[in-house]
């Protein structure tokens, strides 16, 4: 099943500078696995060593935060769009 994963600027260097990558997967985890299979250098930027999504990476399906659905196990349908959104942190000193 084809879904589009939107790649943020900070991670484009790991996917040949593409804005979007089409992958197969019926769930978010399958889609991200497919993405990381195509672009292995991306994996350590998305996942901790134990396979958990890094805490400063937010993932959305069609603009809906997966934390309010079934998380990484959230199901996808043909034509869905996944957005990977790195959190921005920091401030003034």
Residue, then its C-alpha position, 0 to 999 in steps of 0.5 A: x500500500x502506498x503512503x507518502x512520508x514527508x521528510x523535514x529539512x533536517x533529515x533530507x540529507x539522509x534521503x537523497x535530499x527528497x521532500x517526500x518518499x513513497x513507501x509501502x506499509x499498512x501501519x506507521x511502523x511498517x512504513x517507517x521500517x520501509x523508509x529505513x530499509x531504503x535509507x539505512x542512514x536515516x534510522x539512527x536519526x529516527x530511532x533509539x538503539x532499542x527501536x523506540x522512536x526518539x523522544x524529540x521526533x513527532x509523527x503525524x498521519x494526515x496532520x493528526x498526532x499518532x500519540x492520540x491514536x494507536x501510536x506507531x501501530x496506527x493503521x494507514x490506508x492508501x494515499x495517507x501522508x505521514x509527517x515526521x516533525x523533529x521538535x525544536x528545543x532551546x532558548x536564551x541564555 
